[in-house]
Amino acid sequence: MGKSAVIPFGPQHPVLPEPLHLDLVVEDEVVLEAVPQIGFVHRGLERLVQTKDFKQYVYVAERICGICAFGHSMGYAQTVERLMGVEIPERSEYLRTIWHELSRIHSHLLWLGLAADAFGFESLFMHCWRLRERILDLFEKTTGGRVIFSVVQVGGVRRDIDAGQMSEILHVLEGIKDEYLQICETFLTDDSVRNRTVGVGVIPTEDALDLSMVGPFARASGVTYDARSLGMGAYGELSDFTPIVSTDCDCYARMEVRAAEILQSIDIIKELAAKIPAGDIAVPVKGNPPDGAVAANVLEQPRGECYYFAKGNGTKYLDRMRMRTPTSQNLAGMALALKGCDVADVNMIILTIDPCISCTER
């Protein structure tokens, strides 16, 4: 056996979609330990609650991350509404949930494309992102934006989706579904994909529970938990919701879970579109957040469960706004998955965890 050495991995790397930096302790071609280095893109966004009032901060919250943008604005607004005792119209709950599930589809399609790129499967990468563009087109038509939407406000939403737009959403999703099933067939059956993912980066269920892993990362290790099951927003109006879980616990299982979640999100949007009630899309919000705090407002982001905390002081500026994002919760699991792997598998394991460094380093 050779001597151990430390190899810096990232923050600039051709495979990494975001500036993640790891110190890899290696011996020959085996990773003995992976130590995450956090703070490379820290922006101090949480402190801006002291300079932006509670209505303005929704625009800051959605800029925490370009991929999870809608979810962060929705989670922030829900937290402040709970702090102030504001009850938003039922229609706006449905609209928020529909946009949130479209965000999940676009996030997972983006991730599947990046995974294909890591395999060297360029045509599959292009097909995934081609379908994602059609989702972004829907965002542009319904919100005016493709990445940052600025459609959520404290008290509801700024825009409605009329019957024609809703019909177009369903039509596009149905068209995507047929093409996506063909892509899934390649992802889940191709020998070159299976050789890179089956049995790689295994995290047993008991370790996933001990490390409190969340999202598809945890559900691929047999953890039957999805925050959408709690019924927040319009999720409580679904006739049935069952988290998608795999017990294989490896990189392939993580691909399998995310691939199936795209189809599940399409079904959720169809059901909510059929049930959405008429009515207002926002209520006026008067006054300031009271002196007090609200904790544990839970939202299932594409990467997993996200907690939001807000503390008011009676003025228009919050004392504190805190987010516990899924990637920060999953870093310990990522370090465990990398322990003992081959150096050649590091990039594949990291991608199947789908870390969001912008969310982690606020």
C-alpha positions as CSV (number, residue, x, y, z in Angstrom):
1,M,0.0,0.0,0.0
2,G,1.2,3.5,-0.8
3,K,1.2,6.6,1.4
4,S,-1.9,8.6,1.8
5,A,-2.2,12.0,0.2
6,V,-4.7,14.9,0.1
7,I,-6.1,15.8,-3.3
8,P,-8.2,19.0,-3.6
9,F,-11.4,18.4,-5.6
10,G,-13.1,21.5,-6.8
11,P,-14.3,24.2,-6.5
12,Q,-13.6,24.5,-10.3
13,H,-14.0,21.1,-11.9
14,P,-15.4,20.2,-15.4
15,V,-18.0,17.8,-13.9
16,L,-19.2,19.8,-10.9
17,P,-22.3,22.0,-11.7
18,E,-21.5,24.2,-8.6
19,P,-18.4,25.3,-6.8
20,L,-18.1,22.4,-4.3
21,H,-14.7,22.0,-2.7
22,L,-13.6,18.7,-1.1
23,D,-10.3,17.6,0.4
24,L,-9.9,14.0,-0.6
25,V,-7.6,11.9,1.5
26,V,-6.5,9.1,-0.8
27,E,-4.3,6.1,-0.7
28,D,-3.4,4.8,-4.2
29,E,-6.8,5.0,-6.0
30,V,-9.0,4.7,-2.9
31,V,-10.6,7.6,-1.1
32,L,-10.1,7.2,2.7
33,E,-11.9,10.3,3.7
34,A,-13.7,13.3,2.1
35,V,-13.7,16.6,3.9
36,P,-16.1,19.3,2.6
37,Q,-14.8,22.9,2.6
38,I,-17.8,25.2,2.8
39,G,-17.9,29.0,2.3
40,F,-16.5,29.5,-1.2
41,V,-19.6,31.4,-2.5
42,H,-21.1,32.7,0.8
43,R,-23.1,35.9,0.2
44,G,-24.5,36.9,3.6
45,L,-28.1,36.8,2.3
46,E,-29.7,36.0,5.7
47,R,-28.4,39.3,7.1
48,L,-30.3,41.2,4.5
49,V,-33.5,40.9,6.5
50,Q,-32.0,43.9,8.5
51,T,-32.0,46.1,5.4
52,K,-34.9,44.8,3.3
53,D,-38.4,44.8,4.7
54,F,-40.4,41.6,5.0
55,K,-42.2,42.2,1.7
56,Q,-38.9,43.0,-0.2
57,Y,-37.0,40.0,1.2
58,V,-39.1,37.5,-0.8
59,Y,-37.0,38.6,-3.8
60,V,-33.8,38.0,-1.9
61,A,-35.0,34.6,-0.7
62,E,-35.7,33.3,-4.3
63,R,-32.1,34.4,-5.2
64,I,-30.6,32.0,-2.7
65,C,-30.5,29.5,-5.6
66,G,-31.4,29.7,-9.3
67,I,-32.7,26.1,-9.4
68,C,-34.7,26.1,-6.1
69,A,-35.7,29.8,-6.6
70,F,-39.5,29.3,-6.5
71,G,-39.4,27.0,-3.5
72,H,-37.4,29.4,-1.4
73,S,-39.7,32.3,-2.2
74,M,-42.7,30.1,-1.4
75,G,-41.1,28.8,1.8
76,Y,-40.2,32.3,3.0
77,A,-43.7,33.7,2.2
78,Q,-45.4,30.8,4.1
79,T,-43.2,31.4,7.1
80,V,-44.0,35.1,7.3
81,E,-47.7,34.4,6.7
82,R,-47.7,32.0,9.6
83,L,-45.8,34.5,11.8
84,M,-48.4,37.2,11.0
85,G,-51.5,35.0,11.0
86,V,-52.3,35.6,7.4
87,E,-54.5,33.1,5.6
88,I,-54.0,33.2,1.8
89,P,-56.8,32.3,-0.7
90,E,-57.2,28.7,-1.6
91,R,-56.5,29.3,-5.3
92,S,-53.1,30.9,-4.5
93,E,-52.2,27.7,-2.6
94,Y,-52.9,25.6,-5.7
95,L,-51.0,28.0,-8.0
96,R,-48.0,27.9,-5.7
97,T,-48.0,24.1,-5.6
98,I,-48.4,23.8,-9.3
99,W,-45.4,26.1,-9.9
100,H,-43.4,24.3,-7.2
101,E,-44.0,20.9,-8.9
102,L,-43.0,22.4,-12.3
103,S,-39.8,23.6,-10.5
104,R,-39.2,20.0,-9.3
105,I,-39.5,18.7,-12.9
106,H,-37.1,21.3,-14.3
107,S,-34.6,20.6,-11.4
108,H,-34.7,16.9,-11.9
109,L,-34.4,17.2,-15.7
110,L,-31.4,19.5,-15.2
111,W,-29.9,16.9,-12.9
112,L,-30.5,14.0,-15.2
113,G,-28.8,15.9,-18.0
114,L,-25.7,16.7,-15.8
115,A,-25.6,13.0,-14.8
116,A,-25.6,12.0,-18.5
117,D,-22.8,14.5,-19.2
118,A,-20.8,12.9,-16.4
119,F,-21.1,9.5,-18.1
120,G,-20.0,11.1,-21.4
121,F,-23.5,10.5,-22.8
122,E,-23.8,13.9,-24.6
123,S,-26.8,13.1,-26.7
124,L,-28.8,12.0,-23.6
125,F,-27.7,15.3,-21.9
126,M,-29.1,17.3,-24.8
127,H,-32.4,15.4,-24.8
128,C,-32.9,16.0,-21.0
129,W,-32.2,19.8,-21.3
130,R,-34.3,20.0,-24.5
131,L,-37.3,18.8,-22.4
132,R,-36.3,21.1,-19.6
133,E,-36.5,24.1,-22.0
134,R,-40.2,23.4,-22.5
135,I,-40.8,23.6,-18.8
136,L,-38.9,26.9,-18.7
137,D,-41.1,28.1,-21.5
138,L,-44.1,27.4,-19.4
139,F,-42.6,29.5,-16.5
140,E,-42.0,32.3,-18.9
141,K,-45.6,32.3,-20.2
142,T,-47.1,32.1,-16.7
143,T,-44.7,34.2,-14.5
144,G,-42.7,36.3,-17.0
145,G,-39.4,34.7,-15.9
146,R,-37.4,31.6,-16.7
147,V,-35.2,31.2,-13.7
148,I,-36.2,33.9,-11.2
149,F,-40.0,34.3,-11.3
150,S,-40.9,36.9,-8.7
151,V,-44.4,35.7,-8.7
152,V,-44.8,34.9,-4.9
153,Q,-45.7,37.6,-2.5
154,V,-46.5,37.6,1.2
155,G,-50.3,37.1,1.1
156,G,-50.5,35.0,-2.1
157,V,-49.2,35.3,-5.7
158,R,-48.9,38.1,-8.2
159,R,-50.1,36.4,-11.3
160,D,-52.9,34.0,-12.1
161,I,-52.9,31.1,-14.5
162,D,-56.0,31.3,-16.7
163,A,-57.9,28.4,-18.3
164,G,-56.0,28.6,-21.6
165,Q,-52.6,28.7,-19.9
166,M,-53.5,25.7,-17.7
167,S,-54.6,23.8,-20.7
168,E,-51.3,24.5,-22.3
169,I,-49.4,23.3,-19.2
170,L,-51.2,20.0,-19.3
171,H,-50.7,19.6,-23.1
172,V,-47.0,20.3,-22.8
173,L,-46.6,17.9,-19.8
174,E,-48.4,15.2,-21.7
175,G,-46.1,15.6,-24.7
176,I,-43.0,15.6,-22.4
177,K,-44.2,12.5,-20.7
178,D,-44.0,10.4,-23.9
179,E,-40.5,11.6,-24.8
180,Y,-39.4,11.4,-21.2
181,L,-40.3,7.7,-20.9
182,Q,-38.0,7.0,-23.7
183,I,-35.2,8.8,-22.0
184,C,-35.9,6.9,-18.8
185,E,-35.6,3.6,-20.6
186,T,-32.0,4.6,-21.6
187,F,-31.1,5.9,-18.1
188,L,-32.4,2.8,-16.3
189,T,-31.4,0.0,-18.7
190,D,-28.3,1.1,-20.6
191,D,-25.3,-1.1,-19.6
192,S,-22.8,1.8,-19.6
193,V,-25.0,3.7,-17.1
194,R,-25.5,0.7,-14.8
195,N,-21.8,-0.1,-14.8
196,R,-21.1,3.4,-13.4
197,T,-23.9,3.5,-10.8
198,V,-24.9,0.0,-9.6
199,G,-23.2,-0.8,-6.2
200,V,-21.4,2.6,-6.2
201,G,-21.7,5.0,-3.3
202,V,-23.8,2.8,-1.1
203,I,-25.4,4.2,2.0
204,P,-27.5,1.7,4.0
205,T,-30.9,2.7,5.4
206,E,-29.7,2.7,9.0
207,D,-26.8,5.2,8.2
208,A,-29.2,7.4,6.2
209,L,-31.5,7.6,9.3
210,D,-28.5,8.2,11.7
211,L,-27.3,11.0,9.5
212,S,-30.8,12.5,9.1
213,M,-30.5,12.5,5.3
214,V,-33.3,14.1,3.3
215,G,-34.9,14.2,-0.1
216,P,-34.2,11.7,-3.0
217,F,-30.8,11.1,-1.5
218,A,-32.5,9.6,1.6
219,R,-35.4,8.0,-0.2
220,A,-33.0,6.1,-2.4
221,S,-31.6,4.6,0.8
222,G,-35.0,3.3,1.9
223,V,-36.1,6.3,4.1
224,T,-39.9,6.6,3.6
225,Y,-40.2,10.3,4.2
226,D,-41.3,13.2,2.0
227,A,-42.4,16.6,3.5
228,R,-45.2,16.8,0.9
229,S,-46.9,14.0,2.9
230,L,-47.5,16.6,5.6
231,G,-50.1,18.3,3.4
232,M,-48.6,21.8,3.3
233,G,-50.1,24.1,0.7
234,A,-52.4,22.3,-1.7
235,Y,-50.6,18.9,-1.2
236,G,-53.3,18.1,1.4
237,E,-55.9,18.2,-1.4
238,L,-54.3,15.3,-3.3
239,S,-56.3,12.1,-3.3
240,D,-53.2,10.0,-2.7
241,F,-49.5,10.8,-2.2
242,T,-46.9,8.1,-1.6
243,P,-43.2,8.9,-1.5
244,I,-41.1,7.2,-4.1
245,V,-38.5,5.0,-2.3
246,S,-35.8,2.5,-3.3
247,T,-33.9,0.1,-1.1
248,D,-30.9,-0.4,-3.3
249,C,-29.1,2.5,-1.6
250,D,-26.6,3.2,-4.4
251,C,-26.1,5.8,-7.2
252,Y,-28.4,3.9,-9.5
253,A,-31.2,4.0,-6.8
254,R,-30.8,7.8,-6.6
255,M,-31.2,8.1,-10.4
256,E,-34.2,5.8,-10.2
257,V,-36.0,7.8,-7.5
258,R,-35.5,11.2,-9.3
259,A,-36.6,9.7,-12.6
260,A,-39.8,8.4,-11.1
261,E,-40.4,11.7,-9.2
262,I,-40.7,13.6,-12.5
263,L,-43.6,11.4,-13.6
264,Q,-45.1,11.8,-10.1
265,S,-44.9,15.6,-10.4
266,I,-46.7,15.5,-13.7
267,D,-49.6,13.5,-12.1
268,I,-49.7,15.9,-9.2
269,I,-50.0,18.9,-11.5
270,K,-52.8,17.2,-13.5
271,E,-54.8,16.5,-10.4
272,L,-54.4,20.0,-9.0
273,A,-55.3,21.6,-12.3
274,A,-58.5,19.6,-12.3
275,K,-59.4,20.7,-8.8
276,I,-58.2,24.3,-8.6
277,P,-60.9,26.5,-7.3
278,A,-61.9,30.0,-8.6
279,G,-61.3,33.1,-6.5
280,D,-58.7,35.6,-5.5
281,I,-55.0,35.0,-5.7
282,A,-53.9,37.3,-2.9
283,V,-55.0,39.1,0.2
284,P,-53.8,42.5,1.4
285,V,-51.2,42.2,4.2
286,K,-51.4,45.1,6.7
287,G,-49.1,45.9,9.6
288,N,-45.7,44.4,10.4
289,P,-44.6,41.0,11.7
290,P,-45.2,40.8,15.4
291,D,-42.6,40.4,18.1
292,G,-42.2,36.6,18.1
293,A,-40.8,33.7,16.1
294,V,-42.1,30.9,13.9
295,A,-39.9,27.8,13.4
296,A,-40.1,24.6,11.4
297,N,-42.1,25.7,8.4
298,V,-41.3,22.6,6.2
299,L,-41.1,22.5,2.4
300,E,-40.0,19.7,0.2
301,Q,-37.5,21.2,-2.2
302,P,-36.3,19.2,-5.2
303,R,-33.3,18.1,-3.2
304,G,-35.2,17.5,0.0
305,E,-36.7,18.9,3.1
306,C,-36.1,22.6,3.9
307,Y,-36.8,24.3,7.2
308,Y,-37.5,28.0,7.5
309,F,-37.4,30.1,10.6
310,A,-38.4,33.8,11.1
311,K,-38.2,36.1,14.0
312,G,-40.1,39.4,14.1
313,N,-39.8,42.5,16.3
314,G,-42.9,44.5,15.5
315,T,-41.2,46.5,12.7
316,K,-41.1,46.0,9.0
317,Y,-37.7,44.4,9.3
318,L,-37.3,40.9,10.6
319,D,-34.7,40.2,13.3
320,R,-33.8,36.8,11.8
321,M,-34.5,34.7,8.8
322,R,-33.0,31.3,8.7
323,M,-33.1,28.4,6.2
324,R,-31.8,24.9,6.8
325,T,-31.4,23.6,3.3
326,P,-31.3,20.0,2.2
327,T,-27.7,20.0,0.9
328,S,-26.3,21.2,4.3
329,Q,-28.3,18.4,5.9
330,N,-26.9,15.8,3.3
331,L,-23.2,16.8,3.5
332,A,-22.5,14.1,6.1
333,G,-24.1,11.5,3.9
334,M,-22.0,12.6,0.9
335,A,-18.8,12.3,3.0
336,L,-19.9,8.7,4.0
337,A,-20.8,7.8,0.4
338,L,-17.3,8.9,-0.8
339,K,-15.5,7.0,1.9
340,G,-13.8,3.9,0.4
341,C,-14.8,4.6,-3.2
342,D,-12.4,4.7,-6.2
343,V,-11.2,8.2,-7.2
344,A,-12.8,7.7,-10.6
345,D,-16.2,7.4,-9.0
346,V,-16.0,10.6,-6.9
347,N,-17.6,12.8,-9.5
348,M,-20.4,10.3,-10.2
349,I,-21.3,9.9,-6.5
350,I,-21.3,13.7,-5.9
351,L,-23.6,14.2,-8.9
352,T,-26.1,11.6,-7.7
353,I,-26.4,13.4,-4.4
354,D,-27.2,16.6,-6.4
355,P,-25.6,19.1,-4.0
356,C,-26.7,22.7,-4.2
357,I,-23.9,24.9,-2.9
358,S,-25.7,28.2,-3.5
359,C,-28.5,26.9,-1.1
360,T,-25.9,25.8,1.4
361,E,-23.7,28.9,1.4
362,R,-26.1,31.7,1.9
